[in-house]
């Protein structure tokens, strides 16, 4: 049994599995399906127990998706220790904070409100120097989902809350590759 698996008994030292998998390129809907296939979980079988984030493309045109969860298959993943008090790391996050005005359709929050919401959702971390760039991701056909591509520094102030946020993700759209923080 690995030291990481033994450490799972302590909430402040949670571990998870991480993996990078190459899949056929496509819009977010296709990547969503490829992520479910990679973790060998039948869609609609219950709670999604993993996060994923689309990354760059390989030379052959396939897309790399980064996966994180506690129940990823051993053949595609490795155990990774959680974060500890005082850890200071650069992070990247595709964040989709939305609100519904009276019209009923979702709208992306303005950058100031989005940063304020992110700060409250990332309990356990002190955020520093966060930049947010407004982007759009192709979903299905002509549908595009707006999001913020966030970069900044995280300092762990509460390991239990920070590890929980690393596993749960933040914001909307986690099933489509938003909300997973990658520590660089």
C-alpha positions as CSV (number, residue, x, y, z in Angstrom):
1,X,0.0,0.0,0.0
2,X,1.4,3.4,-1.0
3,X,2.1,6.1,1.6
4,X,-0.5,8.2,-0.2
5,X,-3.2,5.6,0.2
6,X,-2.3,5.2,3.9
7,X,-2.5,9.0,4.3
8,X,-6.1,9.1,3.2
9,X,-7.1,8.4,6.8
10,X,-6.2,12.0,7.6
11,X,-8.5,14.6,6.1
12,X,-5.7,17.1,5.9
13,X,-3.6,14.7,3.8
14,X,-6.1,13.6,1.1
15,X,-4.7,11.9,-2.0
16,X,-6.2,11.5,-5.4
17,X,-5.4,10.0,-8.7
18,X,-4.4,12.0,-11.7
19,X,-4.0,11.1,-15.3
20,X,-3.5,12.6,-18.8
21,X,-5.3,10.8,-21.6
22,X,-5.2,11.5,-25.3
23,X,-8.6,11.5,-27.1
24,X,-10.0,12.4,-30.4
25,X,-10.4,16.2,-30.6
26,X,-13.9,17.6,-30.6
27,X,-16.1,20.1,-28.9
28,X,-16.8,20.1,-25.2
29,X,-19.7,17.7,-25.6
30,X,-17.4,15.1,-27.3
31,X,-14.7,15.6,-24.7
32,X,-17.2,15.1,-21.9
33,X,-18.1,11.7,-23.4
34,X,-14.4,10.8,-23.9
35,X,-13.7,11.6,-20.2
36,X,-16.5,9.3,-19.0
37,X,-15.1,6.5,-21.3
38,X,-11.6,7.0,-20.0
39,X,-12.6,6.5,-16.4
40,X,-14.8,3.5,-17.4
41,X,-17.9,4.8,-15.7
42,X,-21.2,4.5,-17.4
43,X,-22.8,7.9,-17.9
44,X,-26.0,8.3,-16.0
45,X,-24.9,5.7,-13.4
46,X,-24.8,8.2,-10.6
47,X,-22.5,10.9,-9.2
48,X,-19.5,12.0,-11.3
49,X,-16.5,11.3,-9.1
50,X,-13.9,12.9,-11.2
51,X,-13.0,16.2,-12.8
52,X,-11.4,16.8,-16.2
53,X,-9.8,19.7,-18.0
54,X,-9.1,19.9,-21.7
55,X,-5.5,20.8,-22.4
56,X,-3.6,21.2,-25.7
57,X,-3.4,19.1,-28.8
58,X,-0.9,16.5,-29.8
59,X,0.8,16.5,-33.2
60,X,-1.6,13.8,-34.5
61,X,-4.6,16.1,-33.7
62,X,-5.7,14.2,-30.6
63,X,-6.6,16.3,-27.6
64,X,-5.1,15.8,-24.1
65,X,-7.6,15.8,-21.2
66,X,-6.3,16.0,-17.6
67,X,-8.3,13.8,-15.1
68,X,-8.5,13.9,-11.3
69,X,-10.5,11.7,-8.9
70,X,-10.2,9.2,-6.2
71,X,-11.6,6.3,-8.2
72,X,-9.8,6.5,-11.6
73,X,-8.7,3.2,-13.0
74,X,-5.1,2.2,-11.9
75,X,-4.0,1.5,-15.5
76,X,-4.4,5.2,-16.5
77,X,-3.6,7.1,-13.3
78,X,-1.2,7.6,-10.4
79,X,-1.7,8.6,-6.8
80,X,-0.9,12.2,-6.1
81,X,-0.6,13.7,-2.5
82,X,-2.9,16.5,-1.5
83,X,-1.7,20.0,-0.7
84,X,-0.3,20.9,2.7
85,X,-0.4,24.1,4.9
86,X,1.8,26.8,3.4
87,X,2.1,25.3,0.0
88,X,2.4,28.0,-2.6
89,X,1.8,27.1,-6.2
90,X,0.8,28.7,-9.5
91,X,-2.6,27.5,-10.7
92,X,-4.7,27.5,-13.8
93,X,-8.5,27.2,-13.8
94,X,-11.3,27.3,-16.5
95,X,-14.0,29.1,-14.4
96,X,-17.6,29.5,-15.4
97,X,-19.4,31.7,-12.8
98,X,-22.9,32.5,-14.0
99,X,-26.0,34.2,-12.8
100,X,-29.5,34.2,-14.2
101,X,-31.1,37.7,-14.7
102,X,-34.8,38.0,-14.9
103,X,-34.7,36.9,-18.6
104,X,-33.8,33.4,-17.3
105,X,-30.8,32.7,-19.5
106,X,-27.4,32.3,-17.9
107,X,-24.9,35.1,-18.2
108,X,-21.2,35.1,-17.3
109,X,-20.5,37.3,-14.2
110,X,-18.4,40.4,-14.7
111,X,-14.7,39.9,-13.8
112,X,-14.9,41.8,-10.4
113,X,-17.9,39.7,-9.2
114,X,-16.4,36.5,-10.6
115,X,-13.1,37.1,-8.7
116,X,-15.1,37.8,-5.5
117,X,-17.1,34.6,-6.0
118,X,-14.0,32.6,-6.8
119,X,-12.3,33.8,-3.5
120,X,-15.3,32.6,-1.5
121,X,-15.5,29.3,-3.3
122,X,-11.8,28.5,-2.8
123,X,-11.9,28.3,1.0
124,X,-8.6,26.9,2.2
125,X,-6.6,29.0,-0.2
126,X,-5.3,32.6,-0.3
127,X,-5.4,33.8,-3.9
128,X,-2.8,36.2,-5.2
129,X,-2.3,37.9,-8.5
130,X,-5.2,36.3,-10.3
131,X,-5.7,37.2,-13.9
132,X,-9.0,36.3,-15.7
133,X,-9.3,36.3,-19.5
134,X,-12.7,36.0,-21.0
135,X,-12.9,33.1,-23.5
136,X,-15.6,31.0,-25.3
137,X,-15.6,27.2,-25.7
138,X,-17.5,25.4,-28.5
139,X,-20.1,23.2,-27.0
140,X,-22.5,21.8,-29.7
141,X,-22.8,23.2,-33.1
142,X,-23.1,26.9,-32.8
143,X,-23.5,27.0,-29.0
144,X,-20.5,28.6,-27.2
145,X,-20.1,28.6,-23.5
146,X,-18.3,31.7,-22.0
147,X,-15.8,31.2,-19.2
148,X,-12.7,32.8,-17.6
149,X,-9.3,31.3,-18.1
150,X,-7.8,32.1,-14.7
151,X,-4.1,32.1,-13.6
152,X,-2.6,33.1,-10.3
153,X,-0.9,31.9,-7.2
154,X,-2.6,29.8,-4.4
155,X,-1.3,29.6,-0.9
156,X,-2.8,26.9,1.3
157,X,-4.2,28.2,4.5
158,X,-6.5,25.3,5.4
159,X,-5.4,21.9,4.0
160,X,-8.7,20.1,4.6
161,X,-10.7,22.8,2.8
162,X,-8.1,23.2,0.1
163,X,-8.0,19.4,-0.7
164,X,-11.8,19.3,-0.7
165,X,-11.8,22.1,-3.3
166,X,-9.2,20.3,-5.4
167,X,-11.4,17.2,-5.6
168,X,-14.8,18.9,-5.9
169,X,-13.8,21.8,-8.3
170,X,-15.5,25.2,-8.4
171,X,-18.2,26.9,-10.4
172,X,-20.5,25.6,-13.0
173,X,-19.9,23.2,-15.9
174,X,-17.6,20.7,-14.1
175,X,-19.0,17.9,-16.3
176,X,-17.7,19.8,-19.3
177,X,-14.2,20.5,-18.3
178,X,-14.7,23.7,-16.2
179,X,-13.9,24.1,-12.5
180,X,-10.8,21.9,-12.1
181,X,-7.7,23.6,-10.8
182,X,-4.4,22.5,-12.1
183,X,-1.4,23.3,-9.9
184,X,1.7,24.2,-12.0
